[in-house]
Amino acid sequence: MRTFRPIALALALFGAALLVPTAATTAVAATTTYQAESAARTQGVVESNHAGFTGTGFVNYDNVAGSSVTFTVNVGTAGNAALAFRFANGTTVNRPMSIAVDGTTVATPQFAGTGAWTTWNTTTVNATLSAGSHTIKTTATTANGGPNLDSLTVTDSGGGGGGAPTASELLAKVTSCSQISNGTYKTDSELGRTIPVCGKNGAVFWKADLDIDCDGLRTSQCNENTDPWFQPDTAFHTSTNQPLNAAQLPYVVVPSPSSTWDYRNFQIAGGGVVAVIYNNQVSYAVVGDTGPVDIIGEASYAAAVKLGINPNPANGGTDSGVTYIVFKNSTINPIENQSLATSRGQELARTFINNN
């Protein structure tokens, strides 16, 4: 995780929670939302005292390990499916849960703090499901219990090799590196250079840590008091020419142009779409800021939350295990449209898998 970052971040010279399914090549992916308050639960209660929920309420897990919510879902097309859990965690402590499909655990996302019980975020887990009925059980693994759980949205593959690619599908395409950077990067300023930027057909990628970027618009999560390195601007701006909101917009920080590597020479720009993979989860973000010329591996507060990583800008992040796939010629407009980034990202990711 980040232990030091220069106060003055270099800006680039050129700049400008619901899952949205992509269209499959031969069939359309199906998306269904299941409300937590209608699911089976153990050691939890239905409440409606925190604004922003969908349906008629949400499930407040009891503060015990083993409290759970079990959804029964139906899948029309066998294949890869995205399971998007909408939740709120008003504490500063992760509330991890195991996600089990038909009794088999497929992931253990962290469900990091969202800043307030009225601030809702989405964590997505990928699984392979046959057509028909399945149980999706979310079980708290610590004495704090789970987060407040609003809903589960299931998006199936739609058949024909379409739909949302899984983390494993993407990772299978980046097992080796054809280095395109002139040198390598550090993950933190006090460490040696070990991280290359690698080239693939239609994208570049790197594997690194994830430091928390909280720059841009001042919010309760991101400001001079919460972030020792806070800067009130980002390299790229919204459609109304405002700094990006790190607490709401999932974005990735790329190194500022240098002799090591210049992202602009590889058809990458602000608003370009990025697949970020961690702990068997894939989330989509945009290129939103630039950082030091010698450090790589940083993303926004909101990007960390979506992946279940501690988003605290002072001591959060993760030391390793994060893969960043940046798609070429993929700029979306407006840059702040998260749904567009997700739908476009799923489309680009499927093309990336097919072409590599």
N, C-alpha and C positions, 0 to 999 in steps of 0.2 A: 504494500500500500504506500501511498505517498508519504514521504517523510520530509520532503522539502520541495518547494516550487518557487522559482524566481518571481518576485513581486510584479515585475513588468512583463506581461505576456505579449509576444509579438503578434500583431494582427497580419493577416494575409494581405498581399498587395492587390488581390482581386477578390471581390466578394459580391455579393449582390446588395369509456374505454371500452370501446367495443371492438372486437375483432372483425375486420371486413374481409370477406372471402374473395379470392381471385377467381377469375373465370378459367375453367379447365379447358383443355384443347378439344375434348370430345364430350364432356358432360360438365354440368355446373355443380360446384361444391355446394353442399347443403349446410346451413347454419341454424342451430336451434339453441335457444336460451332456456335454462332450467333455473327456477328461483329456489334459493336455499331454504326459504321459509316453508316450501312445499315438500322438501326432501325429508327423509328419515334422519333423526338425530339422536345422539346419546350424550347426555350431560351438556346441554345447551338450551337456550330459550330464544324464542322469536321476539324481536323488539323492533320499534320504529321511531326511536327517540333521537336518532342522528340523521340529519337531512342528507339528501343525495342518493339514497338507495333507489333501486328499481323494484317493481312489483309492489307488494304490500308491506314489506319489511325486510329484515335480515336476521341471521342467526348469530347470537352472542354466545360463543363457546364458554363453558365453565372453565375456571382457571385450574385445570388439572390436565396432566398428561393422559391421553386416551379419549378425551372428548372428541366427538366426531360428527360429521354430516355425510350421509350416503345418498348419492343421486342415482336414479335409474334412468338411463338414457337409451335412445334408439338410434342406430346408425343405418342409413340406407345403402351406403356403398362401402365395401371392404377396402381397407388401405390405411394410409396415414391420416391421423385426426389431430387437430389442435384443441386442447382443453384449456379454456381461458377462464380463470377464477377472478372475479371482481371482489375486492376486499378493502377494508380500512383497518389501519393499526395506528391508533392515536398515541402509542407509547414510543419510546426511543429504543426499545429492545425487539429484536427479531422474534417472530412467533412461528417457528417452522412447523410444517405439517408434512406427513407422508401422504403421497397420492397413490392409491392402489386401484388398479383396474381388475375387476373380477377376482380380487383377493391378492393380486401380485403387485408389489410396490414398483412403480415406474420412475418416481422422482421424489425428492424431498426439498421443495423450494422453501426459502427462508421467510417470506412474507414480512419484509422489513417495514419499519415505521413509515407511515405516510404523512406525518406532521400533525394530523388531527383526525378525530373520529368521523368528521364530515368530509374528509378528503379520501376519495376512492381511487384505487389503482387496479391494474390487471396484471396477473402473473400467468404465463402460458406454459403448459407442459405438452409435449408431443407423445403420442402413443399410436401403436398399430392396432386397429380394431376390425374385427370381422363384422359383416352385416348382421344386424339384429340387436338384441337387448344386452346391455352391460351395466354393471354397477361401478360407480366412481366414488370411492370412499376417501374423505379428507380427514386425517386424524392428527390431532395436536401431539407433538412429541416432547413438550416440556411442561413444567408445572404452571406456566403462564397461560396455557390453553392456546387456542387458535386466534386468528384475527376475527373481526366481524366479517362474516361471509355473506355477500349479497346474492351472487348468482354464479352459475357455470354455463359458459357458451361453448358448444361443441360444433366444430366445423370439420366435416368429413372430406375425404379426398376428391369426391366427385368422379372418380374413375379416370381412365385414360391417361394416367400419369400426371394428373393435374393436382390442384389443391395446395395446401400449405406443406412445404417440405419439412421433414423432421430434422432435428439437430444432427442425428447420426448420418442422415443422407448428405448433409452439407459437409460435415467433418470428414466423411470418406473421400471427399474431393480435394482436401487440403492436407493430406498426410505427408507430402514432400514439398520442398520449397525450391522454386526457380527464382533466385534472388534478382530483384530489379533495382534495389537501392545500391548506391555506390559504397555504402558502409552499413553499419548496424547502429541500433539505438539502445539507450539505457531504459530501464523501467522506472528508475528513480535516480536522482542526481548523484547520489553517493556510490552507485553501483557501476559495474563495467558495462561496456556495450556488447550485447548478446542477441538483440532482436533484429532480424532482417525484415524488409518488406518484400513480399513474394508476388510473382505474377502468375495469373491464370487467364484462360480465355474469357474475356468480358469482365474481369475483376482483378483487384489486388487484395492481399490479405496479410495479416500478421497475427502472431500469438503472443500474448503478453499478460500483464496484470490489468487491473482496472482501478485507477485513481478517480476520485470524485471531483468533477468540475461543477462549481456552484456560481460561476460568473454570469453576468447579465442583469436581468431585471431583479430588483430587490424584492424578496419575499420573506415570509416568516422562516422559511427553511434556509434561504440563501441570502446572507448579508454580512456586513463587516463583523458582527458579533458571533455568528455561527461558523464563519469560514475565515481562518487566518490569512488566506491568500486571495480574498474576494476582490474582484474587479467588476465595476458596474457596466461592462460592455462585453460583447462577443464579436468575433470576426465577421459573422454574418448576421443579418437582421431579418425581422419579420416583414410581411408584406406592407406594414405601415411604418417601416423603417425604425422599429424599436429593437433593443437588445432582446435576445432570446430569453425565455423563462426556463431556467435549468430545472426548477422544481416541477414543471409540468411537461416539458418537451423532452423526449428521449433524443439526445444527440451525442455524437462522438467528436472528440478532439483529435485533429491530425497535426503532426509536426509542421511548424512553419517552414516554408521553402528554404532549402539550403543545399550545399554541395552534396550532402548525403542523399537527399531525395526531395524532389519537388512534385507534390501531388498534382499540380496543374498540368504537368507534362504527360499525365496518364488519364486524361479525360475525366478528372475528378474536380468537383467544385462544391461550394456551399450549397446545401440542400440535396447533395447526392445521397442515395439510399445505402444504408449499411445493415448487414445482418450481423447481430452480436450474439454469440453462443456461449453459454455457461451452464454447467450442471445439467446437461441434457435438455436445455431450454434454448429456444431461439426467439429473439425479439428483434424488431426492426426500428432503426433510428435514422437520423440524417447527419450529414457532416455539418456541424454547427459552430465550431470554434477552432482556433489554431493555438498551439502551445509552443514550448521551448523547442529549439532546433535539434536537440540531442536526446529528447525523451519521447517515448511512445507508450500508449496504453492508458487512455483517460476517456471518461464519458460523463454525461450529466447526472445529476441527482436522480432525475426521473428515469433515466436508463438503468441505473443501479436498482431502483425500486422494482422495475418490471422484471428484473432477473433475480430478485430475492437477495441482493447484495446490500449490506449495510450502507446507507447513503450519507451517513454523517460526514460532512466535508473535512472535519478536523481529524477524525480517526477511522473513517470507514474505508470502503473499497475491499479488494481482495488481491492477494499477492501473486496469483497466477491462475491459469486455467481458462482464460478468456480468449476467444477467437473473433477477430474482426474481419468480415468480408465486405469490401467496399466495391460496389458495382459501378462500372464506367458508364458515362453518358446517361446518368440516372437522375438528374436534378428534378425535384418536384417543386411545384409552385401553387400555393404558398408553402414556404418551408415549414410553417407551424401546423400544417394539416397532418395530424398523426394517423388518421384513418387512411389517407392517401399513401403515406409512407409504408404502412403495413400492407395494403393491397398491392401496391407497386412492388414492394419488397418480395412478397410471396411469388409474384409473377417472375421477377428477375431471378430469384433463387431457383425456381423450377427450370428456367432456361439455363442457368449456370450449371445445374446438375446434369441436364441433358447434353450440354456442349463440352463437358470436361470428363 
